[in-house]
Amino acid sequence: KNEVEQSPQNLTAQEGEFITINCSYSVGISALHWLQQHPGGGIVSLFMLSSGKKKHGRLIATINIQEKHSSLHITASHPRDSAVYICAVRSNTGNQFYFGTGTSLTVIP
Amino acid sequence: DGGITQSPKYLFRKEGQNVTLSCEQNLNHDAMYWYRQDPGQGLRLIYYSQIVNDFQKGDIAEGYSVSREKKESFPLTVTSAQKNPTAFYLCASSIRTGTYNEKLLFGSGTQLSVL
């Protein structure tokens, strides 16, 4: 059983579309991270959330602690947004992070 | 600018050989981690370290070893006991800046393949 579940697993969108990636988790957490991984590359941290909502450019991340759910939204998607997006949570009972399997996003021009 | 440096980017291992992956950070982060990434799977924790000279096994530590002699360095050795080492290895570091605030950064990764 995975502590972190992401959906969808794969997503293809036309340029300009609004995109939503979902993350559900089953453990108590102190923080949730949204990460971005480009092909062959390392991982970049996009957001860290413990409550509410954060916005950075065209990216918006929200978290609902009671429902154990977070969403990552991309407005006006662009081909350069094509990457794997990974949800990670920091357990509040230890020092571990748990990772989702990622959502592979392809934005077509 | 501070960051995490992993080397080499690509590494090939012969049967029976031990190889060491380097991870260095100049962020003054206390915690460092090694993860293994296989296609279609989430990152799996190999080892982590919260302070110098101390480290804990993760979920898949068998066939791997680490050391933490300096705060900046957390090398991972893939031993000959690891029978399926082909994977992408990621080093990460983190620091808590408040009760509900922290930074998590990753290196650029090492692709290890078996010859």
Boltz contact constraints between the chains, C-beta under 6 A:
constraints:
  - contact:
      token1: [A, 30]
      token2: [B, 100]
      max_distance: 6.0
  - contact:
      token1: [A, 31]
      token2: [B, 102]
      max_distance: 6.0
  - contact:
      token1: [A, 33]
      token2: [B, 104]
      max_distance: 6.0
  - contact:
      token1: [A, 42]
      token2: [B, 106]
      max_distance: 6.0
  - contact:
      token1: [A, 42]
      token2: [B, 107]
      max_distance: 6.0
  - contact:
      token1: [A, 42]
      token2: [B, 108]
      max_distance: 6.0
  - contact:
      token1: [A, 42]
      token2: [B, 109]
      max_distance: 6.0
  - contact:
      token1: [A, 43]
      token2: [B, 106]
      max_distance: 6.0
  - contact:
      token1: [A, 45]
      token2: [B, 104]
      max_distance: 6.0
  - contact:
      token1: [A, 50]
      token2: [B, 100]
      max_distance: 6.0
  - contact:
      token1: [A, 99]
      token2: [B, 42]
      max_distance: 6.0
  - contact:
      token1: [A, 99]
      token2: [B, 43]
      max_distance: 6.0
  - contact:
      token1: [A, 100]
      token2: [B, 42]
      max_distance: 6.0
  - contact:
      token1: [A, 101]
      token2: [B, 42]
      max_distance: 6.0
